[in-house]
Amino acid sequence: MTDVINGNAIAESVREGLSACVDTFSEAGVVPGLATVLVGEDPASETYVSMKQRDCEEMGLNGVHVALDADAPPGELYDVIEDLNADPEIHGYLVQDPVPEQIDYREVLRRIDPAKDVDGFHPENVGRLVAGNPRFKPCTPHGVQKLLAAREVNPEGKDVTIVGRSSIVGKPLANLLLQKAQGGNATVTVCHSRTENIDEKTRGADIVVAAVGVPEFVDSSMLSEGAIVIDVGVNRVEADTEKGYELVGDVEYEGAAEKASAITPVPGGVGPMTRTMLLYNTVKAASQQEDVAVDLP
Ligand SMILES: NC(=O)c1ccc[n+]([C@@H]2O[C@H](COP(=O)([O-])OP(=O)(O)OC[C@H]3O[C@@H](n4cnc5c(N)ncnc54)[C@H](OP(=O)(O)O)[C@@H]3O)[C@@H](O)[C@H]2O)c1
């Protein structure tokens, strides 16, 4: 029987652990604070930030949202960043990507206080991750690592093929799985749009992670029998539903599920973990800034 990895249930158990941390903060008179900054009105980004704010509310965190007009000049955003860097009640924040074209996202990242960079995208934090001394693990890769751990899948000595080399998923995940540390020690292959014979690389892997952004890119012919399949993809495809679309992953689920020993569904796999690991990083940031010791889950 294929193990369908229930990301919602695993995320819930991590949230229970985080709730206990929030209680510890409460005894010390601290409320961890997370701010989201959105420039413009991109509908998908609006959905993401509203989910992050709802998560804060449910977890008892101090959620703050800052909305700027789509044509806001860079200086206006930099002022917001400066204020958030200085705000003692905000322990972590993020500027939702993508930003409008007048804004240089790399410059935005450089201006965020690395101690409050709960996405883990500041160059200092990227460097620390690569060096094997992460401050904040980026949320989606960390979520994938937690899903594997929850299923007692130890990547040590395993061949892992990741399809996708983005800065938010593929590259940081490759780094995490490569670390000489618990949850790492894998042999990692990273594929991208210039990789030849991707199917050979995925078929040779014990664990396949799809983070391509192409609906159903990985099909059963690309998997070996018994592989563990982690589907990071979230794609809207037209469908005869109320909303006019449905969400599908980067893996052709039905066929892959027949061959895999374990697989994450979309939705309900990696997605809930990404949201939860942002709360995790916020709690971690608060612990570091307030010098309150908590037992992170
Ligand atoms: N569940 C979650 O919480 C979560 C979080 C983040 C992202 N996502 C989803 O995960 C997917 C990937 O996101 P992302 O931000 O990493 O995407 P991205 O920045 O667009 O990167 C996609 C990667 O896939 C590679 N690729 C694209 N087409 C390919 C092809 N035909 N053959 C081989 N490689 C190909 C690209 O190669 P090149 O580098 O050569 O262009 C790139 O490295 C998306 O569906 C996104 O919505 C989900």
The ligand as a Tripos MOL2 file, in Angstrom:
@<TRIPOS>MOLECULE
LIG
   48    52     1     0     0
SMALL
NO_CHARGES

@<TRIPOS>ATOM
      1 N1          3.8820   23.9540   -1.8760 N.am      1 LIG1
      2 C1          4.5270   25.0700   -1.5930 C.2       1 LIG1
      3 O1          4.5250   25.5380   -0.4740 O.2       1 LIG1
      4 C2          5.2970   25.7500   -2.6620 C.ar      1 LIG1
      5 C3          6.2720   26.6970   -2.3490 C.ar      1 LIG1
      6 C4          7.0230   27.2440   -3.3840 C.ar      1 LIG1
      7 C5          6.7640   26.8470   -4.7060 C.ar      1 LIG1
      8 N2          5.7670   25.9560   -4.9500 N.ar      1 LIG1
      9 C6          5.4860   25.4650   -6.2990 C.3       1 LIG1
     10 O2          6.5820   24.6630   -6.6910 O.3       1 LIG1
     11 C7          6.7950   24.7750   -8.0820 C.3       1 LIG1
     12 C8          8.2090   25.2680   -8.3050 C.3       1 LIG1
     13 O3          8.3430   26.5510   -7.7430 O.3       1 LIG1
     14 P1          9.6640   27.4230   -7.8800 P.3       1 LIG1
     15 O4          9.4210   28.7230   -7.2660 O.co2     1 LIG1
     16 O5         10.8220   26.6040   -7.4360 O.co2     1 LIG1
     17 O6          9.6780   27.5890   -9.4820 O.3       1 LIG1
     18 P2         10.6730   28.3350  -10.4520 P.3       1 LIG1
     19 O7         11.4060   29.4260   -9.7780 O.co2     1 LIG1
     20 O8          9.8870   28.6320  -11.6820 O.co2     1 LIG1
     21 O9         11.7500   27.1950  -10.7990 O.3       1 LIG1
     22 C9         11.3720   26.0870  -11.5730 C.3       1 LIG1
     23 C10        12.5750   25.2000  -11.8060 C.3       1 LIG1
     24 O10        12.1650   24.1160  -12.6250 O.3       1 LIG1
     25 C11        13.0110   24.0490  -13.7610 C.3       1 LIG1
     26 N3         12.2380   23.6640  -14.9480 N.ar      1 LIG1
     27 C12        11.2140   24.3310  -15.5250 C.ar      1 LIG1
     28 N4         10.7570   23.6610  -16.6070 N.ar      1 LIG1
     29 C13        11.5370   22.5620  -16.7140 C.ar      1 LIG1
     30 C14        11.5850   21.4890  -17.6460 C.ar      1 LIG1
     31 N5         10.7320   21.4120  -18.6720 N.pl3     1 LIG1
     32 N6         12.5080   20.5300  -17.4500 N.ar      1 LIG1
     33 C15        13.3620   20.5960  -16.4100 C.ar      1 LIG1
     34 N7         13.3690   21.5850  -15.5010 N.ar      1 LIG1
     35 C16        12.4680   22.5650  -15.6660 C.ar      1 LIG1
     36 C17        13.6050   25.4280  -13.9690 C.3       1 LIG1
     37 O11        14.8270   25.3120  -14.6420 O.3       1 LIG1
     38 P3         15.7720   26.5840  -14.9880 P.3       1 LIG1
     39 O12        16.3920   26.9800  -13.6790 O.co2     1 LIG1
     40 O13        16.7470   26.0350  -15.9480 O.co2     1 LIG1
     41 O14        14.8610   27.6350  -15.5410 O.co2     1 LIG1
     42 C18        13.7360   25.8940  -12.5200 C.3       1 LIG1
     43 O15        14.9500   25.4870  -11.9600 O.3       1 LIG1
     44 C19         5.7040   25.7040   -8.5820 C.3       1 LIG1
     45 O16         4.6000   24.9200   -8.9910 O.3       1 LIG1
     46 C20         5.3270   26.5090   -7.3600 C.3       1 LIG1
     47 O17         3.9960   26.9770   -7.3950 O.3       1 LIG1
     48 C21         5.0500   25.4070   -3.9560 C.ar      1 LIG1
@<TRIPOS>BOND
     1     1     2 1
     2     2     3 2
     3     2     4 1
     4     4     5 ar
     5     4    48 ar
     6     5     6 ar
     7     6     7 ar
     8     7     8 ar
     9     8     9 1
    10     8    48 ar
    11     9    10 1
    12     9    46 1
    13    10    11 1
    14    11    12 1
    15    11    44 1
    16    12    13 1
    17    13    14 1
    18    14    15 2
    19    14    16 1
    20    14    17 1
    21    17    18 1
    22    18    19 2
    23    18    20 1
    24    18    21 1
    25    21    22 1
    26    22    23 1
    27    23    24 1
    28    23    42 1
    29    24    25 1
    30    25    26 1
    31    25    36 1
    32    26    27 ar
    33    26    35 ar
    34    27    28 ar
    35    28    29 ar
    36    29    30 ar
    37    29    35 ar
    38    30    31 1
    39    30    32 ar
    40    32    33 ar
    41    33    34 ar
    42    34    35 ar
    43    36    37 1
    44    36    42 1
    45    37    38 1
    46    38    39 2
    47    38    40 1
    48    38    41 1
    49    42    43 1
    50    44    45 1
    51    44    46 1
    52    46    47 1
@<TRIPOS>SUBSTRUCTURE
     1 LIG1         1 GROUP 0 **** ****
